Amino acid sequence: MSGACAKTLYRIKSYQFAIDTKEYNWGDSVSVLDNDGKPTTVTCSMAMSSQLDNGVARSGIAFLWALCLAMLGVGDAMLCGCAKSLALQVTNVYENGDTAFHYEYCEDLKDGRGFTAGIAGFCSGTSDAWEVIQLYHTLTGGKDDMSQFDATMAKYAASGSDSTSGLSNYCEVWKKLGTGDAKFRQAQDTIRDKMYFAPAMAQAKTLGLKTSIAQAQLYDTAIEHGAGDDADGLISLIKRTNEKVTADVAGTSNSTLNVNGHKIDEIAWLNLFLVVRTDDLEHPREKENQGGNYWAQTTYRVKSYQYAIQQKEYKWGTSVKILDNDGKPITVKCSTSPANKKNKRATKPCRKSTKPKDPKPKETKPKEPKSKDPMSKDPKSKSHKSMSAEDN
């Protein structure tokens, strides 16, 4: 091997690292090693804007550009860049009352799932948190601050126990890492995307959705209902929506779906989906989601999207108009990422499945009076739990 070729072995090591971190199917981001052997995350939007770190091989720009187009379909790009940022922030408004990204959150909600933490409600009593911790170990190269919990977390993830025994300083460590450790945040982003965002975008691609608003709605549904095929899950809601399509339906979205042999405008389909989701929130099929009439209190999520449809916010650029949790119009901007350090969330639902690829619906507990967006001038504004996030 020539000296010149030998100097490029970092390319192979980078892919070996991606294999070690189980980056098998790429969504809109992938974790690799830069040319100095340091872990970095490359996003689809970075490739498209050529904004790669200096340490990442330039040839990767063209490759990732092609990957993004091939993965999403030329002209039919799934949520990427600002559109994804907006989708994540919009869901944060519903979950959190603000658009902030709460990687540091950790609390025992006494909801039967142990500690709940981070941007997607990763729980010690399910496999979520353990998945994050294992990926964090890979990113740090082994021993780190979370290693002290490995045996206990592995046991609780396997058994589904809600016990917090053996995790006495768990939240303290989580909060510290969530506040200042980029690798820990990266681990949360990756697991969030794999469990919720990527499955939602896969369904959007299968349906042939082209509008940002429809794609983002599937993501928000996956976060609240889960991305699985149980009675309340995203896949089941899509199936029930498609069953309602019995004739051609024209529209003005410039996107037509083929459902059951009929041609239906994408926004017309989305309106049907929102009706189905509202029905499911008001009448959950799964017994575990029926207690306390909790889900029925979150129909403001649907109303917010219906408002955005009325505003013809079909394709998202750098901002989107929605309704906050009090029904007031607000504008969420791509560059907006306010950090509300005083935010205290009343509840934090977790997925029930221990299988990362088939998350079950999430149970949402009753909320305090619906939170106002942090951009509101009302000094009485309160905030809720945060579910998903991404640094921009």
N, C-alpha and C positions, 0 to 999 in steps of 0.2 A: 504494500500500500504506500503510495506516495505521501510525502510529508503534508502536501496540500490537502489531500483527501483525509488524512488522519486528523487534521485539525477540525473537521466538520462532524466528528462523531457525536457532538452534542445533539445533532438532529435525531440520531437513533436513541440516545439517552432520554431525550425529551418525549419521544413516543413510548419508550418503556415506562417512563413516569406516568404518562397518561393511562397506560394499561394497568399499572399498579393502583391508580386511583379509580379504576373501573370506568374510565371515560370511553365506553364502547360506542354508544349511540349519541351523537352530538346534537344538542339543541341549538340555541343561539350563542352558546359559549362553550369553551373547553379549557381545562386546566393543563398546562404544559410547563416545561422548564425553559427558561430563557437561555441565551448562549453562555451565561455564566453559571448555569445550573440552579438558578433560583426559581421557585414556583411562581407562575404568573397566570392570570386568566385572560384569554383572548376572546372577545365577543364578536358576534357577527357585525355589529355596528362599527366596531373598531376596524374590521377588515374593509368594510365598505367606505369608510372615511380615511383609510390608510393611516389611522392614528395608533399604530403599534409602537410599543416601547422600543427603544433603540436596541435592546438586547435580543429582540425577536427577529429571526431571519426574515429579510424582506421578501423572499420567495413565498413566505406564508401569506402575504397580502393577497396575491393573485389566487393562491390556493383557497384561502378562506372565502374570498369573493365568490369563487366558483362553487364552493361548498354551500354557501348561504343560498345562492340561486338554485342549486340542484336540490337542496334540502327543502326549500320552501316553494319552489316552482317559479319560473321566470314570470315577473309581473304580478305574482300572487303572494308576495312576501308576508309571512306571518309577523307577529309583533316583534319588532326589532328596534334597537336604538331608542329614540324618543317615544315611539309608540308603546314600547314595552315599559319604559319608565313611567309613562302616564297610566298604563293599566295597573302597574303595581301600586302607584300612589293613590289611584282612585279606590282600589280595594282597601288601602290603608285608611282612607277617610271613613269607610264603612266600619272597619274593624277597630279603628283607633281614635277616630275623631280628628286626626291630623294626617299629614302626608309623611311624617317622620319615619325613619327606619330604625326599629328598636331591637338591635342585635343583643343588647345588654339585658333585656327584660328576663326576669326569673322570679317565680312565685309558686307556692303550693296553694292551689285553689281549692283543695279538699274536694276534688271532683272525681276521685277514683283513679287518677292517672299519675299520681306522684307530682314531681315538680314539672311545671310548664315554663318553657323558656324560648327566647329568641324570636326570629322573624316569622316563623311558621308554627308556633306553638309546639315545639319539640318537647316530648314528654318522657320522663324517666320511666314511666310505666308502660310505654310502648317502644317500638324500635326506633322512633324518630330521633331522639336525642343520642342514642347509641350510634346511629348511622353518622350523625354529625361528628361525634367524638372520634369515631374510627377514621373518618376522612381527615380530621384535624391531625391525628397521629401521623397519618401518611404525609401530610403537608409539612409537619415539623420534623419528620425523619425519625420519630419514635417517642422517647420519653418527653413529656411536657406536663403542664399543670393539671391537665385532666386525667393523666394516667392513674392517679390515686383512686379514681372511681371505676376503673375498668372492670374489675371482678364483679362489683355490685351492679353496675349498669348492664353488663352482659347477662347477669342472672335475672334482673328485673325485665329486661327486654324480651327474654325468652318466656318468662312466666306471666308477664302482664301485670305484675304486682304493683300496687300503688304505694307500697311502703317507701319511706324516705330514710329508713335505718341505714346507717353506713354512708349517708350523704350529708353529714352535718354542715359542711361548709361548701356544699355544691353551688348554691346560688351566689355566694361571694366570689367563687372562682369564675363562674359563668359571666357574672357582671363585669369582672375585671377584664376578661378576655374579650367580651363583646364590646367593651368600650375602646380598647386600644390595640387589639391584635388583628392585623389584616388577614392572617391565615385562618383565624377562627371565623371571621366574617365570611371569608371565601367558602369555607366548609358549609356554613349555613346557606349561602346563596346557591351552592351546587345542589345540596339535598332538596332545597325548596323547589328549584327548577325541575329536578328529576321527578319529584313526587307530584307536583301540581302543575307547573307551567308547561313542561314538555308534554305530559299526557293531554292537557287541554288543547295545545297547539296541534297535536296529532289528530285529535278529533276534528278540529277546525279544518285541517288539511283534507281529511277524508270527506268532509262535507263539501269542501270547495269554497269555504268562506274567504272572501277577499277584503271585507271592510274591517277596519281596526275595531270598531265598536262591537261587532259580532264576535270577533276573536277574543277581545278583552272580557266580554260577558262570559264566555266559556271558562276563562281563567278564574273569574270571580266566583263562578258556580263551583269549580273544583275546590277552591279554598273553603267554601262554606259547606258544600254537600259531599265533598270527596270526589275523586276522579274515577271511582270504580263503577261496577255494574250492578250494585245492590239497588234496592227499590228506590232509594232517595239519591243515588249517585248520578254524576254527570251523564254517563252513558245511558242510563235508564231514562233520564229526562229528554235526551236527544231522541231516543226511540219513541217516547210518547208524543213528542212534537211531530216527528215524521209521520206517525200514524194519523195525525190530523190533516195531513196534506192529501186531499182527494181530488183536486182540480188544479189547473194552471192558475197562477196568480201573477199578474203584472205589477210592476212597480217602477221606481225611479232611482234605484241604487246603482244602476249600471252593472249589476252582478246577478246572474240567474243560476239557481241551483236546480239540479235534477233529483227529485225525490219521488219515489214510487212511480216513476214514469211520467211525472208531471214537472212542468217548469214553474218554479216559484221564485219571485224576487227575494233576494237575500234579506232585506229589511222586513219584508212580509213574514219570512220564516222566523226572523229574530223576534218579531212581535208575538208570534205563536209560542215560541220558546219561553218568553217572559210570562205569558199566561200560564203555561205549564209549570214553570218554576214557582210562580205565586201560589198556585194550587198546592204544590208540594210543600211549600213553607207553611201554609195554613193547615194542611192535612198531611203530615209526614206519614209515609208508608211503614217505615221501620219503627217498631215499638220503642226502641231506645231513644228515638228522636221526638217522641210525642209528649214527654213529661213537661209540665209547667207551661205549655203553650209558648215555649221560648222562640222557636223558629218563626212563628207568626209575627213576632215583634221586629223581625228584620226585613220586612217587605219593602222598607225604604230603599233597599239596595236596588230592587226591581224598578221602583218608581223613579229613581235617579237615572237609570238607563233609559227608561221611557221618555224622560224629559230630554235627555241627550238626543234621542231619536227625533223628537219634535223639533229640536234645534238643528237637525240634519248634520249632526256631528258624526258622520259615517267614517271618514278617514282622518286619523289623528296626526297632526303635525307636531307643533311645539306646545300646544295647549288644548284643553277640552273643557267644555262647560257641562257641569253636572249639578245635582242637588246634594247638599250636605244632609246629615242625618236628621236635621230639623226641617228639611224640605225647602231650604233657601238656596238659590242659585249661587254657585261659586265657580271660579275658573282654576283648574289645576294646570300648572305649567311644568314643562319638562325640566326646567332648571330649578324648580322649587323643591327643596328638601329640608324643611325647617326641623330643627332638633328641639323637641319639647322635653327637656330634661325632667320637668316636674310631672310628666305624664304618669298617671297611675291607672292601670287597667283593671276594670272590675272583674272581667272574666277572660278566659283564654281557652277556646276549644281546641281539642286535639283530634287527630285522626284516630280511629279505633283499630285499624288493621295493623298487624305487625309486619306486613309485607309491603316494602317500599313501592313496588310497582302496581299495587292495587289498593290504594288508600280508601278506607271506608268513609261514610259521611261524618261530618263533625257535629258534635252536639253543642249548641250555643245556649249559654245560660242567660237568664234575664239581665237586661242592661239597666243601668241607671237612666235618668232622662236622657234622651238621645243627644249625643254630643254635637256641638257646633264646630265647624271648621276652624282651625287655628287662625285663619285669616280674618275671621269675623271679629268685629270690634266689641262684641258683647263681652264684658268682663266676667260674666257668669259662665262662660263657655267651659264645658268639661270635655275630657277625652276618654276614650275607651281603649280597649285592647288593640294591639297591632298584630297583624298576621303575616305580612310579607313585605319584603323590602329589597332594595338594591341601591348600591352606591352609584351615583351618576357623576 
